[in-house]
Amino acid sequence: MPLFRMTPKRLSLLLAPLLVALAALPAWAASSLGAWRISREGILELRTTPGVQLQAFFEEGSGGRGPRIWVDLPGAPQRSRTISGGGAIREVRIGRPDSGTTRLVVEFQPGTRLDPRQLRLVGTSRDRWRMDLRGVQTRAAVALGEGNMEAPTIASSGWTGSSGGGGGGGNFSSATTPLSADGLPVVPKGRFKVVLDPGHGGPDPGAVGIGGLRETNVVLDVGLQVAQLLQARGVQVLMTRTSEVDVDLPPRVTLANSNRADVFVSIHANALSMARPDVNGIETFYFQGNDSRQLAASLQRQMLAISPGSPDRGVRTGRFYVIRRTVMPASLVEMGFVTGNIDAPRLADPNFRRRMALALAAGILDYLQRS
C-alpha cells in the first residue's frame, strides 16, 4: 500500500495492524471504541472491539488553527463530546461524522509542528492501537482519556447498552423512544455551564440491587442522556465521567470548581438491603445555601412527577463530599432504590431512565431559568 494518500492539505496515515482476518463491524453496530488515552509522554492509545478496521488521517493547521489527527472507527457513539486538553493538545473530540462511524479527533495548539511521515497508528494486539506523537512537546500536558485501557474488550454482540460500559446486571438495553428536548424549559444559549457527575464507575459499581441491577450502569446512562438534552438547549455540559472508569471524589469537585460551573448535579441510585424490598423512594440532597436548596427542590419535584407511587423522601441536607466542596449551587439526587420492589424495575427499564433524564434536565433548566 502507498505510504500516504494525498488530498488537499490532508494525509491518510499509514496503518500497521497485526495481520488478523476479521471483518469490520456493520454500520449499525454500537461504537467499537472501548477506551482511549493520551499519556504525558505523547502516546495515543486506543482499545477497540477485536479485529475492527481503522482509518487515520492528518491535516495541517491553517488560519489560526493547529494541526489535527483523527481516527475513524466502525459504529457510532451515543453522543458527541469535547474534552479540553493541555500543553500542545488543544482538545480531543468524539463525534459521529455519519450514522455508522465514530471519529476521535486530536486537535493541537496553533504553531504545533508534526511530521506526518513519522506518525503511524500501529496495532499492538487484536484490540489495542498505538500512535507515537513524535515531535510534540507534551510533557507539560495533562494525561487525557476515557475508559479503562486495561479492561478486556466486550464483543460487539455481547453488549447492547447505551452507557458505554458493561458487565454485571445482564442485558442493559437502550430506550425505544427517541430522546428529544422538545417541551423542556428554554434558557439563553451559551450562557450556562453545568457539571454532571454520574456516581461510582469502573471497579466501583455502587449499589447492586434486584436482578443484579448496578447503580453505575443506571446513573451513567441517565447522565449521558441528561447531557444530551442540556446541550440541545444550548447549555455547556462537562461530565466527571462518560464511560465505566473509576474517578475519585476530589477530581470531580475540581472539574466543577476550576471550570466555574453554574450548577453541579451528582446522580445516584439508592439501596438498603435485598431483604427490604419494601423500602423505596426518591430524595435529593444539598449541603447549604438557598440556591442549592432551590436546585434540589426543582430536581426533586421533576423526578417525582415521572415516578408515580414512589415515595417522596424529601429534599434534605447532606454532607456528601461532592456537594460540600463544590462552590456553586450543587445537589445530589437519589433516583430510587435498586433494592426496592417499586423503584428497581423502573430503574432497569430503559424507557423509564429516558423519562428520568428528561426530568433531571427539566429540573436543571427550570432552576437556571429562574436564576
C-alpha positions, -999 to +999 in steps of 0.1 A: +000+000+000+012+036-006+027+053+024+002+082+021-029+091+001-026+128-006-056+151-006-056+189-002-036+195+030-047+161+042-028+129+046-040+094+053-016+079+078-001+045+075-019+018+095+003-010+107-020-035+124-013-071+132-025-094+104-058-108+116-085-118+091-115-103+109-143-083+092-152-048+103-184-042+124-216-035+105-225+002+102-254-002+127-233-015+155-225+005+186-192+023+187-162+000+186-141+024+206-139+010+241-113+033+257-086+058+247-059+078+264-030+102+256-001+099+280+020+128+292+048+114+270+026+120+239+014+084+232-021+079+218-036+045+227-069+030+217-088+000+229-114-013+204-136-042+196-112-070+184-105-070+147-120-037+136-107-017+107-095+018+114-086+048+093-062+075+105-057+110+090-036+141+094-044+177+085-021+206+087-031+237+107-041+269+089-059+301+095-050+303+132-060+266+137-035+240+148-029+206+131-051+177+139-051+139+137-083+119+136-092+082+136-124+067+122-138+035+137-169+015+129-201+021+149-214+055+161-211+068+196-242+075+217-233+112+219-207+137+207-184+153+233-153+176+237-126+171+262-103+200+270-066+193+265-033+206+280+001+215+268+004+211+230-030+194+228-059+219+225-088+194+228-100+159+219-134+154+203-155+123+199-182+126+172-202+108+146-195+120+110-222+096+099-246+071+114-220+043+112-188+059+123-170+071+155-144+098+149-118+106+175-101+140+167-069+152+185-065+189+177-032+206+186-025+242+196-017+266+167+020+265+159+025+229+168+047+211+143+041+175+134+059+154+108+032+131+093+059+109+079+067+098+115+031+092+125+020+056+125-011+040+140+001+006+150-019-024+160-002-040+190-028-067+195-063-077+182-079-048+202-051-023+210-037+005+189-009+030+195+005+062+179+036+080+190+030+117+185+067+124+177+079+160+177+052+172+201+062+186+234+035+170+256+053+166+289+035+197+302+002+183+291-022+165+314-029+129+307-062+126+289-085+097+284-118+078+288-125+043+298-102+015+311-073+007+287-065-025+307-101-039+307-109-068+284-129-057+253-166-066+252-175-082+219-200-063+197-227-090+201-224-091+239-234-055+248-264-035+238-263-009+265-263+029+259-240+038+287-207+027+271-198+004+299-206-031+307-205-061+329-229-071+356-266-069+357-273-087+324-286-071+293-288-033+298-307-021+267-314+012+252-347+031+253-371+026+224-385+061+224-362+087+208-347+113+232-360+148+224-356+182+242-390+194+229-410+209+258-381+214+281-376+249+296-356+273+274-326+292+286-302+316+268-278+296+246-242+296+257-249+313+290-247+284+314-222+257+323-234+225+341-213+197+355-230+163+357-215+137+380-226+101+374-216+084+406-192+055+411-178+038+379-152+013+369-143-012+397-168+006+420-203-004+408-220+014+436-252-003+449-262-036+434-298-045+436-326-067+424-317-088+394-280-077+396-290-041+387-259-020+392-260+017+402-231+026+380-249+015+348-281+033+357-265+066+366-242+067+337-270+060+312-292+087+327-263+112+330-253+108+293-289+114+283-292+145+306-261+159+290-275+154+255-308+172+265-290+201+281-267+205+251-298+206+229-309+236+249-275+254+245-261+246+279-224+237+280-220+204+298-190+189+315-191+153+328-170+138+355-170+105+336-185+094+303-176+057+305-170+029+330-140+044+346-131+050+382-129+087+392-120+097+428-141+123+446-116+153+446-112+153+408-150+155+404-151+186+426-120+201+409-136+198+375-166+218+386-147+245+406-119+250+381-143+254+352-165+278+372-197+258+366-231+274+373-246+241+386-233+208+398-255+177+399-244+143+412-266+114+400-271+083+422-294+054+429-301+043+465-300+009+482-308-006+516-310-044+518-322-071+495-343-082+525-361-048+525-377-045+490-405-025+507-382+005+510-385+028+480-384+064+473-368+095+457-347+121+476-324+150+468-296+164+490-279+197+492-252+210+517-262+245+524-274+278+508-307+289+494-296+284+458-286+248+463-319+242+482-339+256+453-319+235+428-326+204+449-363+212+452-366+217+414-349+183+408-370+165+434-402+179+420-395+168+385-384+133+395-415+126+415-437+138+386-424+109+364-424+083+391-459+079+405-462+057+435-425+061+445-424+077+480-413+113+484-383+111+508-379+148+505-352+175+500-327+171+527-293+185+538-263+162+535-226+163+539-215+143+508-181+154+497-191+164+461-218+188+472-199+200+503-167+210+485-182+225+453-185+263+453-216+266+430-252+255+437-250+217+440-273+188+446-270+150+448-301+131+436-311+096+446-334+084+418-348+054+437-337+022+453-321-005+432-332-028+461-368-016+461-397-035+446-412-004+431-381+015+421-358-013+408-380-025+379-383+012+369-346+019+370-340-013+350-364+000+323-346+020+296-377+040+288-381+050+325-344+061+325-352+082+295-380+098+314-358+103+344-332+120+322-359+144+309-370+151+345-335+159+357-329+181+326-362+199+332-352+204+369-318+219+360-332+241+332-361+253+354-336+263+381-313+281+355-343+299+341-351+313+375-315+322+384 
